[in-house]
Amino acid sequence: MTTIQIALQTIWLSILALGLVKLVIFVVIDAILWRMQPLIGLLGFILFVAYLLHWI
């Protein structure tokens, strides 16, 4: 019984740890994108203008 309980606890803790790692990765990516938002907007505007100029 103890072996099954230890195995279940190990599986549960690994699932929780994986969820925590995913959450940390998501928060870091979100913070990076939030800081780079003006730069991404400027890049999108430049690419859009370049696309329009190609067809004039």
N, C-alpha and C positions, 0 to 999 in steps of 0.2 A: 504494500500500500504506500509505503514511504517513497519508493522509487517512482511510482506513478505520479504522486503528488509533486515530487521534485521536478519530474519531466514537465508536468503541466505548468508549474511555476516558471520554469525556464522558458518554455514556449511563450507564455503570457508576457514575461519581461522582455523577450526579444521582439515581440510584436509592439509593445509599448515603446521600446527604444527605437525601432524603425520608424514609428509614427513621429517620435520626437525629432529624429534626424531629418525627416521630410519637412517638418514644420520649421526647423532652423534654416534649412536650405531655402524654403519658400520665403521666409522673412528676409534673409540676406539678399536674394534676388529682387524682391520687391523694394527693398531699401535702395539698392543700386539703381534700379529703373526709375525710382522716384527722384533720385538726385540727378539722373541723366535725362529727365523728361524734356527740359528745354533744348538740350542738344539733339535729342531724337526728333523733336518737332522741327528744329531748324534743318536737320538733315532731310526730313521728309519734304519740307518746303523746297529745298534746293533740288531734290530729285524730281519733284512735280514740275518745277519751272524748267528744268532741263528736258523733261519729257515734252512739255508744251513747245519749247523752242525747236525741238527736233521736227515737229510737224508743221511749223510756220513756213 
